[in-house]
Amino acid sequence: MRLGLIFHLLKTSLLHQRRRAALTILTVAWGTLSMVFLLAFGEGARVKAEEEFKGWGEAFAMVHAGRTNKEWQGYPKGRQIQIWSRDIPVIQGRLGEDVLISGWIGRGGILLDHDGTTAVVSLRGVDAPFERLRNIKPVEGGRFLSARDEQEKRRVIFLGDMLAAELFGEEEPVGQSLLVNGQRYMVIGVLQHKLAQGLGGESPDTRMAVIPRSTLLFQFGDRPLGVLVVMPPNPDQMDATLGSLKETLSSLYKLDPEDEQALHIWDRAKNAQDMRNMFTAILAFLAIIGGLTLFIGGVSVANIMFAIVKERTREIGVKMAMGARRRQIVLPILMEGMLYTLSGGAVGLAVSVVLVELMGALPTDKYKGLSMIGHPTISWSIALLTVAILAVVGTLAGYFPARRAASINPAETLRYE
C-alpha cells in the first residue's frame, strides 16, 4: 500500500474523530511533559551537585591524625598521633612525585588589618599543590601560592572573595598589603566565587586566608599538621595511594596501618563515585515514574485504536474478502497508533522545552532552597530516552489493535452489527 494513501486515510480518520483524537494526543502529551520535566529537574540537580562538589576538589583524600586504638610493636594504644611538616619529603618520596601532597596547618583568631579595616579569621598554611587539590581558581590578575613562595618563606597571602571585599571594599586587593597579626603581607590573589557543597549557599572558602605553610611556621612556630591532603594522578589509584600512605605513616609514627582511630581518612574520590551512583539511581527512579505516566497515555492510544478497529469491522472484513493482504490491514492501524503517540510526544516535548527555558531564566540563586536544585536541564540523553519510550509505547499501542484487526474472519463481518 502506498504511503500517500495511508496518510490520506489517517487524515480522514483524525478529522472524523477530532475530539477523541485531541483527547488522546493530550493524554500522551501530558505523559511526555511529566517524564521530561521530572528528568530535567533531576539532571539540573545532578549538574548543580557536580559543580559544587568540584568546588571542593574531586579525587583527593584528607588525612587527620587521631589517637591510636590498637597496640603496635610494643607501643601502647591511646597515643596521640601528630603528622609533622618535616616528614612531608619522606612521604612524597614513598608515594612518588606524581602524587600531589600538601600539608594544611590552621591557626585561629588571626587579626587581618588593612588601613584600619579588620577581620578575625582562621589562617591556613598550605603548599602550592593545594591549588589543584582543592580546585582553587584565582580571579584574573592574581595567582595562588607558588613553590618559590614556600621555599623562600615569602609573606604573601591569598584571600577568599568575600573576605577580600570585606577588607578592601571597592579597591583592587591584588598587589596591596595588609597586616597579619602585625606582620605585613602582600595580597597575591583572590578566589573566584564558590558555592558550598550541598548547602546551596556560600562556600567557607569565600573567607579563606591562605599563606605558605613555611611562612606560617616561621611566624608562629613549629606545630603539627592539622590535615594532610593527597591526590594520585588517577582516581582509580586512590586505594593503592592510601595503602602506601598508611604504611608510610605506620613506619614513621609506629602505629597499626589499619587503625582507623589513629588515622581518619576522608576519601573524596569515593565520595564522588557514591554521589554519581546516587544521582544515577535518582534519575532512573524519575525515569520509571515518568515512563509509567507515559505508559498511561499509551493505554489511552491502545483503547482508541481498539475502538477504531471495532467501528471498522465491516470495512476490514470487506477488504479481506476482496483479497487485501495482512500488511495492508495492519500497517494503517499501526501507523495511526504511532501518529497519535508521536504527535502527543512532540507537543509534550515542545511544551517541556519552553517551560524548562522559562525555569532556567528564573533567578534561583537568590533563593537558598531553589538554588540547591539548580536549573532544570534537558540533556541529549533525556531527549533520546523520551523518543525511545514514545516509539515503544506507540508501537505497542498500535500493534495489538492491528493484530486484532488482522484476525477478523471476513464471513463473520456480514453478521456484525
C-alpha positions, -999 to 999 in steps of 0.1 A, spaced: 0 0 0 13 34 -10 24 58 19 4 86 3 -28 66 6 -20 56 42 -16 92 52 -48 102 34 -67 75 54 -51 87 86 -61 123 79 -96 112 72 -98 93 104 -85 122 125 -109 147 110 -138 122 116 -129 118 153 -114 152 162 -125 152 198 -113 117 206 -80 123 187 -74 155 206 -80 140 240 -57 110 232 -29 133 220 -34 154 251 -30 124 273 2 114 256 15 150 257 9 151 295 28 119 300 57 132 279 57 165 298 57 147 331 86 125 322 108 152 306 101 177 334 110 151 361 142 141 344 151 178 337 148 186 374 169 155 383 195 164 357 196 200 369 202 189 405 229 165 393 248 192 374 244 216 404 258 190 428 287 181 405 296 218 402 295 223 440 314 190 445 342 201 422 344 234 440 360 214 469 382 194 445 374 159 435 398 129 436 417 138 468 419 124 503 423 143 536 441 125 564 435 137 600 458 123 628 439 109 658 447 86 687 457 50 685 432 24 694 454 -7 689 488 -18 704 516 -19 678 550 -34 681 552 -29 718 537 6 717 505 10 738 472 22 725 458 56 733 488 75 719 481 109 702 495 108 666 508 140 651 520 144 615 549 169 611 559 191 582 594 178 583 581 143 573 564 155 541 595 150 519 597 114 532 560 108 525 564 123 490 594 100 483 574 69 493 543 78 473 561 91 442 565 125 426 533 121 405 512 122 437 502 157 448 507 164 485 500 194 507 502 199 544 475 221 560 481 239 592 453 261 607 458 290 631 426 305 645 420 340 659 443 358 635 437 395 630 439 409 595 442 447 592 440 469 561 442 506 568 421 502 599 395 477 584 399 445 603 387 409 603 394 379 625 400 347 606 414 312 608 447 314 589 457 284 567 493 275 559 494 252 528 517 243 499 515 251 462 497 218 452 468 229 474 456 249 444 449 218 423 439 196 453 411 220 463 403 233 428 411 269 438 408 293 409 421 329 413 403 358 397 421 373 367 452 393 375 460 373 406 476 339 414 479 313 441 509 303 462 539 290 443 567 266 453 591 295 454 568 313 479 571 282 501 609 278 497 617 315 504 591 318 532 575 348 515 550 369 533 523 366 507 486 359 512 457 346 491 422 357 501 386 344 496 365 368 476 341 378 504 369 384 528 387 405 502 356 426 497 352 430 535 388 443 539 393 462 506 358 473 496 358 485 460 396 486 459 416 461 439 432 438 466 460 422 444 493 439 449 482 457 481 495 450 516 477 441 549 488 432 584 486 396 596 489 398 634 510 429 629 532 414 602 530 430 567 519 406 538 512 413 502 480 401 486 488 380 455 454 367 446 417 365 453 394 334 450 368 331 422 334 327 439 325 293 451 292 277 463 291 255 493 287 218 486 251 206 492 242 237 511 231 260 483 249 289 499 284 303 501 315 281 505 336 286 536 365 292 511 350 326 504 365 338 537 398 319 534 431 335 542 460 314 529 498 318 533 527 295 526 530 267 552 567 275 558 558 312 564 532 303 590 556 280 608 583 307 607 560 334 621 540 313 647 565 285 655 566 248 647 533 228 650 519 195 637 498 194 605 461 197 610 454 178 577 475 161 551 459 162 516 470 138 489 458 132 453 470 104 429 473 112 392 442 90 385 412 84 408 415 47 402 448 47 420 434 62 452 432 29 471 468 20 463 479 55 472 461 54 506 476 20 512 511 33 507 504 63 528 492 42 557 523 20 555 545 52 554 528 68 584 529 35 602 567 33 599 571 70 608 549 71 638 547 34 650 511 27 645 489 -1 630 482 9 594 447 -5 598 439 15 630 411 37 618 412 57 651 448 67 646 443 80 610 409 94 599 407 94 561 382 113 541 383 98 506 368 123 482 373 101 452 349 75 468 325 103 477 325 115 441 316 80 428 290 75 455 274 108 446 273 99 409 258 65 417 232 81 439 221 105 411 221 77 386 196 59 408 175 91 413 174 97 375 164 60 370 136 63 395 123 95 379 125 79 345 104 50 358 78 74 373 77 94 341 76 63 320 46 49 339 28 82 333 36 80 296 25 44 296 -9 55 307 -10 77 276 -1 46 256 -30 27 271 -53 55 260 -40 53 225 -45 15 225 -81 19 237 -89 44 209 -73 21 184 -93 -9 196 -125 13 193 -115 22 158 -109 -14 149 -144 -23 163 -160 5 143 -143 -6 111 -150 -43 114 -173 -44 84 -149 -23 63 -119 -46 73 -139 -77 65 -148 -64 30 -112 -55 23 -100 -90 34 -128 -107 13 -116 -87 -17 -80 -101 -12 -63 -74 9 -31 -87 23 -24 -89 60 1 -60 60 -24 -38 41 -48 -42 71 -22 -40 99 0 -11 86 -25 17 85 -38 9 120 -2 6 133 8 39 118 -23 56 131 -14 45 166 22 57 161 8 90 148 -13 96 179 17 88 201 43 108 183 20 138 179 13 139 216 50 133 223 60 162 201 35 185 218 46 174 252 83 178 244 78 212 229 60 224 260 87 209 282 114 228 264 95 261 268 89 255 305 124 244 312 138 276 294 114 297 315 125 280 347 161 285 337 155 322 334 143 325 370 169 339 395 170 308 416 204 317 430 188 344 451 167 318 470 186 292 490 160 265 487 157 268 449 195 272 444 201 238 458 183 221 429 199 242 402 183 249 369 162 222 351 183 208 322 172 188 292 202 168 280 206 147 249 202 115 269 169 127 282 156 136 248 168 103 233 153 83 262 119 101 257 119 95 220 128 58 225 100 53 251 75 71 228 85 48 199 80 17 221 47 29 235 34 39 201 44 6 185 27 -14 213 -4 8 213 -9 2 176 3 -34 174 -23 -52 195 -53 -35 178 -37 -41 144 -33 -78 152 -69 -79 164 -80 -64 130 -59 -89 110 -75 -118 128 -111 -108 118 -130 -136 98 -145 -119 67 -175 -142 69 -184 -131 104 -183 -94 94 -215 -99 74 -234 -107 107 -216 -78 127 -238 -51 140 
